[in-house]
Amino acid sequence: MPVSPHEAELLDLIRDSIIIRDRNDRILFWNKSAEERYGWTKAEAISASSHSLLNTTYPLSLKSIDEMLCTSGHWEGQLHHTCRNGATVLVSSRWTLRKRAESNIDEIVEIDTDITSYVRKKIELEEVNENLEEEIEVKTGRLVDTQQALEAIEAERADVERLSSKRQEVIEALYKITTGPYSSPEDLLKRIISSIRELLKVTTVLIGKNDRGQIVPAIGSTQKSRQHDFLAAIPGSAIDQAIARKTPIQLTGQQCAELAHRDIYRGANLKSCLCVPITGVHNSVEGVIVLLDTMENTFTRDDIHVVEVYGAYLAYEFNRARLEVQLRQAEEMKMLGQLTSGVAHEVRNPINAVSSIMEALFEEIEDHRHLRPYFDRLQKQIHRLSRLMEDLLTLGRPLNAKYVKAISVGEMLQSSLESWKLAGKYAHQKVILRIPETIRKAQVKVDPSKMQQVFINLLDNAAFHHASDQPLQMNADLADHDILDIGIIDRGAGITPDRLCHVFKPFFTTRKAGSGLGLNIVRHIVESHGGTVELFNNDDGAGLTAQVKLPMQAS
């Protein structure tokens, strides 16, 4: 394969026809634009001879062209190709000779820009010009108009050539980035930043990643803090608008004057700013790319398209990293479920036997009241072990599809809250439940009893750590058009970062009487419903937020 599936997907975005072939003229890659322009599908073109398939007419002999290609590594000129329907197209063709890194085999990358229409117009205009010269005295006005048309077409041709050259640079840069070795995700981001700066000739490039609705630096290590300062200093409306509208936002001239007053940009004399959202699957915003420049210029649609191509690749990388984490967690949960289920089954029977023996012994020595405290203590420990075994069994059970049904958001949360209140332990704890009317009757497909278990567990944890004189908050909203976002917010002391990263690990607990499996069970249930759960300290004050995201049922 000359290109990977992802590279092929990116090359399919290019409007020019891209053909990769070996030195024997055998076609190895044929992009979507080539399919549309010449009429042959990718499957039909692969392995065919390019010369035979397109019945190509060359301006020089193939031998001469091959000698130039071997000498300089490049050749360009105009070719006539014949399409499947018999039509002939004239293309501006650029050939590049390269070696495949993995096999050291020579390949020719051919990029064709259709200039048939342009040449036809130019010929027609030249004919008009000849006629106008004969009638110049009476048709001077028409000659001026024609001249202006020629100038416009010439400018268009120059734009086409410039754009074609830039697109080729983007293709080559992305190819180097995606195929070259890199030591870490940070190294990859640095390469992308360097590539964008070089292509668009800008002073600074920043990449931000969407973290729970907040834009944070995507680059890590020692530069993370400085990147955060740079992003934070961008006028808020630019990044916010780019994300909200999911469209690029530009600031120039006076609009950038605010940057000069920020300490981190003081003396930089920045005059241009471009914020381009990084959109991923389902049009979700994965982050933002920010370009800053000391020149007061307006970024063209082509410049923005270049940044969007890099954004598409970054969205892929962000999503791939997220999927790798989810896959690793799923494998860990599967192994843990199998182990804990086996242990629970083995231990539960002996516990039941011990409990029965304890009850029989108590009846035998009922007159010895001084022994009662010891029996009570033993009984409590047996009950505690029984609950632990039940938790272990829950962790090992998959979701039973026959209990899954559609239920409204309002009913699910209201019933969970009422059940938690009826449990009695925190019956007097006030909870503010906020559900927008727009989603109250929206449907989610869940096992209602399992989801009650999730919210009861999270409410228990929140109430345990919460300052009792304030109400808990339980908020529902849409994180995206089809994702339900539920947050349970307490105003306790929060969790230190060194502990926060361990909260979902089995048997880790901050509560004296806790088993350390509650949050594990919560995550197991939520993920079995296709959702996610996350805990994080509040940005706007004390306490912690437990965030559950579930897919909404399609209406």
N, C-alpha and C positions, 0 to 999 in steps of 0.2 A: 504493500500500500504506500503510495507516494505521500499521502496525507492521512492524518487521523480522522475519525468521524467528526470530531469537534472542529478540526481545521476545515474539513469539507463543508460543514455547516456555515462557518464564517465566510468561506470563499463563495458560497451560494448567495451571500448577501450582496456581492459585488455585481454591478450592472454590466461590466465588461465581460466578454467571453474569455474564459480561462481554460486552456488546454495544456496538460502536462503529458509529454511523450518521451519515449526513450530515443536513443540515437538511431534506431532502426525505423523510426517514424511510427512506432506502435503507440496508440493512445493509452495512457495510464489513468488520466483523470479528465473529467468533462463536467464543468459546472452547470448550474441551472440556467444561466444566461446563454450558454452555448446551446443548450437544448432548445430554448425559446427562439434563438436567432436562426439556427441552422435546421431545426426540425427533427433531428435524430435524438432519441432518448439516451440517457447515460448508459443503459444496458446495451443499446445497439452500437454506441460509439466506442466503448472500452474494447481495447485489443485490435480495433480496426486501424488501417493505415490512414493517417491524417490527410496525406496528399490524395490518395485514391477516393476517400470518402467525400472530401470537399472539392475535388477536381480543381486544385489550387493553381492559379497562374502567378508566377513570380516575376519580379522586375529584373532579376539577375539569374544566372544559373544556380542550381542548388549547391553545386560544388563551391562557387564563389562565396555564397552565403555561409556555407559551413566553415570555410577558411576564416572568414571574418569572425564568426562565432567562436571558433577555437582560439583565435588570437586575442580578442578583447573580452570574451565572455558575454558579449551583447551584440544584438543586431536589431535594426528596426527599419521598416519600410512599408510600402503599400502593397496589399495582396488582393487578388480577386478570388472569392470563395463562391461555390455554387451550393445553394440550399437544397433541401430535399424536394421542395416544390418546383425546382428548376430555376428559381430566381437567383441572379448574381448580385452579390454584395461586395462593396469595396471597403476594406478595413485598414486602419492604421495598426500595424502589427509590431509588437515588441517581444523579442526573444531573449531569454536569459538562460545561460548554461550553468547548471549547478550539479553538485555531487550529493547524493543521498548519504546522510551521516552514517546510517546503520549498515549500508552495503557498499559505499564508495562507488556507486554506479552513476554514470552521467545521465542527467535528465534535462530536457528542454522545457522551460516554462514559457508558453505563448499567451500573451494577453492582447486581445483584438478589440479595437474600438470601431464601431460601424460609422464610416464617414460617407456612405453612399449618398445620403440626402444632401450633405454639405457640398460634395463635389458636383452633384447634379445642379444644385442652386448656383454654384460658382460658374459652371459652364453656361447656364442660362443667362446669368447676369453679364457674362463676358459678351455673349451674343447681343444682348440689349445694348451694351456699351458701344459695340461696333455700329449698330444702327443709329445710335444717338450721335455719333461723330459725324455721320452724313447729314443729320438734320440739326446740328448744334445751334444754328442761329434761331430756329423757331422752337426748339425744345430744350432750352437751357434749364428751365425749371425742373423738367423731368430728369435731366442729367444730374442735377444737385441731389434730387431724391434718391436716385440710383446710387450715387456716391455714398450717401448716408447709409443706405441699406448695405452696401459693401463693407463699410466700416463696422457696422453692427455685427455682420456675419463674421468679419475678421476677428472682432473682439470675442465673439462666441467661440470661434475656433481656438483662439488663444486660451480662453477659459477651459475649453474641453481638454486641450493638451495639458494645461496646468493641473486640472483635476485628475486627469488620467495618470499624470506623473505622481501626484500625491497619493492616489489610491494604490499605485504600485509600491510606493514607499511604505504605506500602512501594511499592505500584504506581507512585504518582506520583513518589516519590523515585528509583526505579530507572529510570523513563522519562526523567527529567531527566538522570540520569547517563549512560545509554546513548545518548541522542540529542543531548546537549549537546556542544559542541566542547571538547576538552581538549588541552593543549599537549604532554603527555608521559605515559608510564605512571605516573610518580610523581604527576602532577597527578590522574590518575584515582583512584589509591589514596587520596590526600588527600580527594577528594570522598566516596569510600565511607566512610572513617573518620569524616568529619564527619557524613555522613547517619546512620550507625549511632548515633553519640553523641547526635544530636538526637532520633532516634526512640525510643531506649531510655533516654535521660536518664542516661547513665553518664559517669564522670569521664574514663576513658582507654580507647582502642581501639588494639590492636596487631595488625599483620598479619605473620605469618611465612610464609616460603616453604620448601618442602622442597628442599634442595640436597644430593643424595647421602646422604640419610638424616639430615641435620642441619637443624634449623630456623634459618633466617637471616632477617634483616629483608627484607621484600619492597620496602619503600620505600628509595630510594637517596639520593643527594646528601649534604648535610651532616647530615641527620637519621639516616643509616644507623647510624653508630656509637652514637648515643644509643638508637635503637630496639633495637640488638643488646644493649645493657646492660639495657634494660627487659625484653626477652625472657629474657635469661640469669638475671635475678633472680627469675623466676617459680619457685615450688617445682617442682623437676624432675618430681615424680610427676604433676602436673596435665597438663602438655603431653604427657609421655610416655604417660600412660594414655589421653588423648584420641586420640592417634595410633594406639597399639597396638590399642585397642578400636574405633576409628573411631566413637566416640560422644562427645557433650559431657560434660565433667567440670566440676563446680562446687566451689568452696571458699568457705566462709562462716565468720564468727565466728572461733573459735580457730584454725581451719585457715588463716586468712589472717594470723595473728599473725606468722608467719615473715617475711612481706613487710616488716613494720615494722622488722625488724633489718637489712634490706638498705640500703646507703648511698643508692642511687638513689631508694628509696621512703621514706626517712626523713622524717618529718613529714607525709607524705601521708595518713596515717590511713586506709588502704585496708582495707575490711572484706568485700568481695565479689569473687570472681574466677570467670569463666566461660571455659573453653577449648573452642572448637568446631572440629573438624577440617574442612578443606576437601577434599572428595572429588571426584575427577574420573572420567574414563572407566575402566571396569573396576574401579570402587570404589577406585582408587589414591589415596593421601593426597598432595595437592598442597601442603598447608600448614596453617596454623591461624589462627583469629581469636581473640584474647584480649580480654575485657572486664574492666575493673577499675572498682570504684566505692567511694566513701567511705561509702555507705549499706549497712547489713547487710540485704540482701534476697535472696530466692530467685528466680532467674530462672525464669519460667513456661515451659511447653511452647511457648506462642505466641511468647514472646521468643526462645527458641532457634530456632524455625522462621524467624523474621525473619532471624536471623544466618545460618541455613543457606541461605536464598534468596540473600543476598549472597555466601555462600561458593560457591554454584553458579555465579554470574556470574564470580567471581574465578577459579574452576577453568577456566572457558571462556577467560578472558583469558590465564591462564598457559599453557594448552595452545595457544592461537592464536599466542602469541609464540614458543613452542618450535617449532611447525610452520613458522613463517616462517623461523626460523634454519635448520631442516633443509632447507626448500625452496631457500633461497639457497645452502646448501652443496652440495645435489644439482646445482643448475644450474652452479655453479663446477666441480664434479667432471666433469660432462658435457662442458663446454667444454674443460677441461684434458685429458680423455681423448681427445677428438677431435684436439686440437692435438698432443699428445705422440705419439699413434699415427702421425700423418702424418709428424712429424719423425723418429721412430725408423725408419720404413720407408725414408725418404729417405737417412738417414745410415748405416744398417747395411750396405748394399751397398758403399759406398766403404770402410768400415772393413774388410770382408772382403777387398776387393782389396788394401788397404794391407798387411794381415796376410800375404797370400799373397806379395806382393812382398818383404816383409821376410824371410820364410823362404827365398825363392830367393836373395836377396842374401847371407844368412848362409852359405848353402852355397858361394857363389862366393868369399867372402873368409874361409873357415874358417881359413886359415893365419894370419890377422891377429888373434891372440888379444887384442891390446891394445884391439881395438874391441868385444870381447864385452860389457863393462859398458854400453856405449851401446845395443847391441841389446837387452840385457835390460831396460833402462829403457824403451825404446820399446815392447817387447813388453808390459810391465806396464801401460803407459798404454793400449795397444790393448785389452787385456783389461778394463781399467777402463771404457773407452768401450763395449765390448760389453755388459758387465753393466748399464751405465746405459741402453743402448738396450733391453735385455730388460726392465728395470724400467718404462721408458716404455710398452712394448707391453703389459705386464701391467696398467698403469694404464688403458689404453684398451680393454681387453677386458671385455665384460659377462659376468655369471655364466652358465655353460653349464648349462642345466637337466638335461641327461642325466647329469651327474656328481653331481647332488644326491641324497642318500639319507639315510635315518634312521640315526642312530648314537648309541650311549649316551654320556652325559656322561663316564663313566669312561674308555671306550675312546678318545674324542676327545682328552682331556687327557693320558692316559697315553702314547698313541702319539706325540703332539706332543712330549712331554718326552723320550721315548726317541730320536726322530729328531734332536732338538736335541743330545742327548748324543753321538750317533753322529757328528755333524758334526765333533767333535774339538776345536774351538776352546776350548770351555769344558767339556770332558769331566770335569774334576775339581771343577767348581763344584757344591756340594751344593744341592739344591732340596727343600723340604718341600711335598709335594702334599697338600692337604686337600680331600676330597670327602665330604660327609655320605652315609651309606648310603641315606638316604631319596631321594637324587637320583642316586646313582651309575649306576643302570640306566635312569634317565629318558632319553627320546629327544629329540634335536635334529635338525632336517632341514638338512643342510649339504653342501657339497662338501668332503670330508675333507682332500684335498690342499691346498685353498685355506686351510682353517682351520689346518692345520699350518703353512702359511707365515705366518699371522698370529701364532701363538703362538711360533714360532721367532724371528721378528723381534722380538717384545716381550721374549722371554727374552734375546736377544742384547743388546738395549738395556739391560735391567736388569743383566745380568752385567757389561757394560762399565762402568757407573757404580757398581756395588756394591762394598761393602767385602768383600774376598775371604775374610776369616776368619769370616764369618757366612753362614748359608744363605739363599738366596732363598726367598720364599714364593709358592706358587701356590694360591689358595683358590677354591673354588666354593661357591655358595650360591644360594638363591632370593631375588631382589629383590622379587618379588611371586609370586602363585600360578602365573603362566605365563611368568616372565622369569628366565632363567639369568644370574647375576652371577658373573663370573670376574675375580679380581684378582691381578695379578702385582706383588709388593711387593719393592722393593730397599731397602737401607739406605745408599745413597750420599749425595751432597751435595744431591740434589734439583735443581730448576731455578728460577731467579729468576722472579718474576711477569712481568717484561717479556719474557722469552724463552718462558715457558710458553704464552702466548697465540699464539705463532707456530709451535708444534711440528708442526702438521698442514699448514703451508703448503709448497708444492713447493720443493725445493732448500734448505730451511732445515735445518741440521744443527749439532749440537754436537760431532760426531766428525770428526777430521781427515780420515779416509779415507772418510767417509760420502758418499752421493750426495744425501741430502736428500729421497729419495723413499720410503724405507722406511715411515714412518708414514702417508704419503699412500696407499700401497698397502694398508696395514693398514685404514685407514678405508674405502677403496673396497670391499674384500672384505667387511668386517663390515656396512657399510650395504647392500651388495647382498644380504645375507642377512636384511635387516630389523632389524639390530641397531644398537648405538651403541658408540663407543669414546671414552674420555676419560682424560686424564692429569692427576694432581693431586698436590701435595706432601702427605706424610703428616702427619696431625694429631698422631699419638702419637710423634713422633720424626723422625729424619733419613730422607731418601730419598723415593722417588716410588712411586706406585701407578698401574699401567695397568689400567683397568677396562673390560672388554668385557661388554656385555649382549646376549643373544641370546634370541629367542622360543623357548619350549619347544614340542615337538610335542604336540598335544592327545592325551590318552590315550583 
